[in-house]
Amino acid sequence: MSGDRRAEHAVARLRRWVVGQALPLWGGAGFDSTRGSFIERLTFEGAPLPSAPRRAMVQARQIYVFSHAALLGWRPQGKAMALEAAHRLINGYHGVDGAPGWIFSIHPDGAVCDAKRDLYAQSFALFGLAWAYKLEPEPRFLSTALATLRVVDQHFASPTGGYHSVVPADAGRREQNPHMHLFEAMLAWFEATGRESFLARAGELYGMMAGRFFQPQTGILAEYFDGSWKPRSGVAGRICEPGHHFEWSWLVRRYAALAGRDDPPIARALKDFGDRHGFDAEGLVVDELLDDGRVHKASRRCWPHTESIKAEAASFEMGDLDAAPRAAQTIERLLAVFLGRPVAGGWVDHVDGSGAPIVDFIPASTLYHVFLAAEEADRVWGRQDEAGRR
């Protein structure tokens, strides 16, 4: 079978699983219709675990999934669910304790659980609302997003550039990851509105990645920094995650396309490091590496594999024809090791170096990664005559 045909076959399998099993499960058992919000996690039997606190981040991710699924025609009935959840997200998390910004989590009855403000939650709230706005351009979604950006500027901005990860801030600690998701949210808002201000913000975040997060002497995307945006001392400053290498590579290429820029060399550099060092002998992506390419954490999660698939799709569009069989291989491993077990529509999110599960529930947060990988792979390699076509 040729590389392209293998990719088409693998993508069709993944899309059928998402459309036929994952979306029905998470739109059914995974949605609390009495509260208009999404369940945080399911049991390995596919039953809701209703007592788990509900994070703003997870609500926003699921709003994205069901908004995008409705727009694609993969699950048209997801539109009402996504829009209801978007309004409930604002009502339940945005400034509900009288302070600016989004709280971290609520209890299932709607009471505040964790009122901390972190950049990760602000970023995903922006992302989820951008997709709800694409689905239904309600002024409330845009006005709330603009208010959120004012909070980010006023309360999270770091005097050394970029943003604090949480407020009140720890002056000596910075992280790259929430910046990546803020970057993703700005691209989504630019696509939703065409407003150049969102693309300009994305450009600033790209500059942070290229100038601070990426370490040209080693080729890694560092994760943890001090207050001056230097990698932290010791092992912490040497850690990188291949999944984030793949995710940034895909995002950077999306940004370049939207901004009318040439393909950034840094996108290939990030992906190349992840490809060289991130896969173990079984062809699975390990959780963490050190800057010399050695494995730091040999366990494997579902989401880095989805980010590899997205990076391969972007690489293929840049002319790398070998990306098709590589993507097919990763999709096949994703389906064999993580997805559709122990219940149809679910996943084992995290396994150790031997492949044994190290979690005992199914987290809703993973669907965002899997859905987006399926959509990107289908956009690039999907066949128009397949069921669930775009």
C-alpha positions in Angstrom: 0.0 0.0 0.0 1.4 3.4 -0.9 2.0 6.0 1.8 -0.9 8.2 0.7 -3.3 5.2 0.5 -2.1 4.0 4.0 -2.7 7.5 5.3 -6.2 7.7 3.7 -7.1 4.3 5.3 -5.8 5.3 8.7 -7.5 8.7 8.6 -10.8 7.1 7.6 -10.6 4.7 10.6 -9.8 7.6 13.0 -12.6 9.8 11.6 -15.2 6.9 11.9 -14.2 6.4 15.5 -14.5 10.1 16.3 -17.8 10.5 14.6 -19.4 7.2 15.4 -18.1 6.6 18.9 -16.3 9.5 20.7 -18.7 12.3 19.9 -21.9 10.3 20.8 -20.3 9.2 24.1 -19.2 12.7 25.1 -22.3 14.3 23.8 -24.3 11.8 25.9 -22.8 10.5 29.1 -20.2 13.3 28.9 -22.8 16.1 29.1 -24.8 17.2 32.1 -28.0 18.4 30.5 -29.4 19.7 33.8 -26.4 22.1 34.2 -25.7 22.7 30.6 -22.1 21.8 31.1 -19.7 19.0 30.4 -18.7 16.2 32.7 -15.0 16.3 33.7 -14.3 12.5 33.5 -16.0 9.1 32.9 -15.3 5.7 34.5 -13.7 3.0 32.5 -17.2 1.7 31.9 -18.3 5.0 30.3 -20.4 6.2 33.2 -20.2 9.8 34.4 -18.2 10.7 37.5 -20.4 13.6 38.4 -18.7 14.6 41.6 -15.4 15.7 40.0 -14.9 19.5 39.9 -15.4 21.0 36.5 -12.5 23.1 35.2 -13.0 26.1 32.9 -10.3 24.6 30.6 -12.3 21.4 30.1 -15.5 23.2 29.4 -13.8 25.4 26.8 -12.1 22.4 25.1 -15.5 20.6 24.8 -17.1 23.8 23.5 -14.4 23.8 20.8 -15.0 20.2 19.9 -18.8 20.3 19.6 -18.6 23.7 17.8 -16.2 22.4 15.3 -18.0 19.1 14.9 -21.2 21.0 14.1 -19.5 23.3 11.6 -18.0 20.2 9.8 -21.3 18.4 9.8 -19.8 15.6 11.9 -22.3 16.2 14.7 -24.9 18.8 13.7 -26.8 18.4 17.0 -23.7 19.5 18.8 -24.5 23.1 17.9 -27.1 23.7 20.6 -25.0 21.9 23.2 -21.9 24.0 22.4 -23.8 27.3 22.5 -25.5 26.4 25.8 -22.2 25.4 27.3 -20.5 28.6 26.1 -23.1 30.7 27.9 -22.9 28.6 31.0 -19.1 28.9 30.9 -19.4 32.7 31.0 -22.1 32.6 33.7 -20.3 30.1 35.9 -16.6 31.0 35.6 -16.1 34.6 34.4 -15.7 37.0 37.4 -18.3 35.1 39.5 -16.4 35.8 42.7 -16.2 39.5 42.0 -12.6 39.5 40.9 -11.5 39.9 37.2 -10.9 37.0 34.9 -11.8 33.4 34.9 -11.8 31.1 37.9 -10.2 27.7 37.6 -13.0 25.3 38.5 -16.5 24.9 40.0 -18.3 22.1 41.8 -21.0 20.3 39.8 -23.7 22.3 41.7 -22.1 25.5 40.4 -20.4 26.7 43.6 -16.8 28.0 43.2 -14.3 25.2 43.8 -11.0 26.8 43.0 -10.9 30.6 42.4 -7.3 30.9 41.3 -6.5 32.7 38.1 -4.1 31.0 35.8 -3.1 31.9 32.3 -4.0 28.4 31.1 -7.7 28.8 31.9 -7.8 32.3 30.5 -6.3 31.1 27.3 -8.7 28.2 26.9 -11.7 30.3 27.7 -10.6 32.6 24.8 -10.2 29.6 22.6 -13.6 28.0 23.4 -15.4 31.3 22.9 -13.7 31.9 19.6 -15.1 28.6 18.3 -18.6 29.3 19.7 -18.4 32.7 17.9 -17.5 30.9 14.7 -20.6 28.8 15.2 -22.9 31.7 16.2 -21.4 35.2 16.2 -23.1 36.4 19.4 -21.7 39.8 20.6 -21.5 38.4 24.1 -18.8 35.9 23.1 -16.6 38.7 21.5 -17.1 41.2 24.3 -16.2 38.6 26.9 -13.1 37.7 25.0 -12.0 41.3 24.7 -12.6 41.8 28.5 -10.4 38.7 29.1 -7.6 40.1 27.1 -7.7 43.3 29.1 -7.4 41.2 32.3 -4.5 39.3 30.8 -2.7 42.6 29.9 -3.4 44.2 33.3 -2.9 41.3 35.7 -0.7 38.7 33.9 1.8 40.7 32.0 5.4 40.1 33.1 7.9 43.0 33.3 10.4 40.8 31.5 8.1 40.0 28.6 5.3 37.5 28.1 3.0 36.6 31.0 2.9 35.1 34.4 1.4 31.6 34.6 -0.7 32.5 37.6 -1.7 35.5 39.7 -0.7 36.4 42.3 2.6 35.8 40.4 5.7 33.9 41.5 8.3 36.4 40.4 10.9 33.6 39.8 8.9 31.2 37.7 7.6 31.3 34.1 6.3 28.6 31.7 5.9 28.3 28.0 2.8 26.1 27.8 0.0 28.7 28.6 1.6 31.0 26.0 1.2 28.3 23.4 -2.5 28.1 24.1 -3.0 31.9 24.2 -1.2 31.9 20.7 -3.7 29.2 19.5 -6.6 31.3 20.9 -5.5 34.4 19.1 -5.3 32.5 15.8 -8.8 31.2 16.3 -10.1 34.7 17.1 -8.4 36.1 14.0 -10.0 33.4 11.9 -13.4 34.1 13.5 -13.4 37.8 13.1 -10.7 38.9 10.7 -9.5 41.5 13.2 -5.8 42.3 12.7 -5.4 43.0 16.5 -5.7 39.3 17.2 -3.1 38.4 14.6 -0.8 41.1 16.0 -1.1 39.5 19.4 -0.3 36.1 17.9 2.8 37.7 16.3 4.0 38.9 19.7 3.6 35.4 21.1 5.4 33.9 18.2 8.2 36.3 19.0 8.3 35.0 22.6 8.5 31.4 21.3 11.3 32.1 18.8 13.3 34.4 21.1 12.8 32.9 24.5 11.3 29.4 24.6 13.3 27.9 21.7 16.9 27.2 22.7 18.9 27.2 19.4 22.1 25.8 21.0 20.3 22.5 21.8 17.3 22.7 19.5 14.7 22.2 22.2 11.6 24.1 23.3 12.3 24.6 27.0 9.3 24.3 29.4 10.4 26.0 32.6 12.0 29.4 33.1 13.1 31.8 35.8 11.8 35.4 36.1 14.2 36.6 33.4 13.1 34.0 30.9 16.2 31.9 31.2 15.8 28.1 31.5 15.6 27.2 35.2 18.7 25.9 36.8 19.3 22.2 37.1 17.2 19.5 35.4 14.0 21.6 35.2 15.6 23.9 32.7 16.7 21.0 30.5 13.3 19.3 30.2 11.4 19.4 27.0 8.2 17.6 25.8 8.2 16.2 22.3 4.4 16.7 22.2 4.9 20.4 22.6 7.5 20.4 19.9 5.0 18.9 17.5 2.2 21.2 18.7 4.2 24.4 18.3 5.4 23.2 14.9 1.8 22.9 13.7 0.7 26.2 15.2 3.7 28.1 13.9 2.9 26.9 10.4 -0.8 27.9 10.8 0.3 31.3 11.9 2.7 31.7 8.9 -0.1 30.8 6.6 -2.6 33.3 8.1 0.0 36.0 8.3 1.2 35.5 4.7 4.7 34.6 5.9 7.2 32.0 4.5 7.4 28.6 6.2 9.4 29.4 9.4 12.6 27.2 9.7 11.8 26.9 13.4 8.8 24.8 12.7 11.0 22.2 11.0 13.6 22.4 13.8 11.0 21.7 16.5 9.5 18.8 14.6 12.9 17.3 13.7 14.0 17.2 17.4 10.7 15.5 18.4 11.0 13.1 15.5 14.6 12.1 16.3 14.3 11.7 20.0 10.7 11.6 21.0 9.7 8.1 19.8 10.6 5.0 21.8 11.4 1.6 20.4 7.6 0.8 20.1 7.0 3.9 18.0 5.2 5.7 20.9 5.9 9.3 22.0 7.5 9.5 25.5 6.4 12.2 27.9 9.6 14.1 28.5 13.2 14.4 27.2 16.3 16.3 28.3 18.0 18.7 26.0 20.6 16.1 24.9 17.7 13.9 23.6 17.8 11.4 26.5 14.5 10.2 27.8 13.6 11.8 31.1 10.1 10.4 31.5 9.3 7.2 29.6 5.6 7.0 30.2 3.3 7.8 27.2 0.2 9.9 27.0 -2.4 10.0 24.3 -2.2 13.7 23.4 1.5 13.9 22.1 0.6 11.3 19.4 -2.3 13.6 18.2 0.1 16.5 18.0 2.6 14.4 16.0 -0.2 13.7 13.5 -1.0 17.4 13.2 2.6 18.3 12.7 2.8 15.6 9.9 -0.2 17.1 8.2 1.4 20.5 8.2 4.7 19.0 7.0 2.9 17.2 4.2 1.4 20.5 3.1 4.9 22.0 3.0 6.0 19.3 0.5 7.2 16.5 2.7 5.6 13.5 1.1 7.1 11.1 3.6 4.8 12.7 6.2 1.9 10.6 5.0 3.2 7.1 6.0 4.6 8.6 9.2 1.2 10.0 10.1 -0.5 6.7 9.2 1.8 4.8 11.5 1.1 7.2 14.4 -2.7 7.0 13.9 -2.5 3.2 13.9 -0.6 3.2 17.1 -3.0 5.7 18.6 -5.9 3.5 17.8 -4.1 0.3 19.0 -2.8 1.6 22.3 -5.0 4.5 23.5 -8.4 4.9 21.7 -11.5 2.8 21.9 -10.6 1.2 25.2 -11.7 0.2 27.7 -15.0 1.4 26.3 -16.0 2.4 22.8 -15.6 6.2 22.5 -13.2 6.4 25.4 -9.5 6.1 25.9 -6.7 5.1 28.2 -5.1 8.5 28.5 -1.7 7.5 30.1 0.4 4.4 30.1 3.7 3.5 31.6 6.8 2.4 29.7 5.5 -1.1 29.6 2.1 -0.1 28.2 0.1 -0.6 31.5 -2.5 2.1 32.3 -1.6 4.5 35.0 -5.0 6.2 35.2 -8.3 4.7 36.3 -10.7 7.1 34.6 -11.3 8.7 31.2 -10.5 12.5 31.2 -12.7 14.7 29.0 -9.7 17.0 28.3 -8.2 14.5 25.8 -11.0 14.8 23.3 -9.8 18.3 22.2 -6.5 16.8 21.1 -8.0 13.7 19.4 -10.7 15.6 17.6 -8.3 18.3 16.2 -5.9 15.6 15.0 -8.7 13.8 13.3 -10.0 17.0 11.6 -6.5 18.0 10.4 -5.7 14.6 9.1 -9.0 14.4 7.4 -8.5 17.8 5.8 -5.2 16.8 4.3 -5.7 13.0 3.6 -9.4 12.4 3.9 -11.3 11.1 0.9 -14.4 13.0 -0.2 -16.4 9.9 -0.8 -16.1 8.6 2.8 -18.8 8.8 5.3 -18.4 11.8 7.5 -16.8 13.8 4.8 -16.1 17.5 5.4 
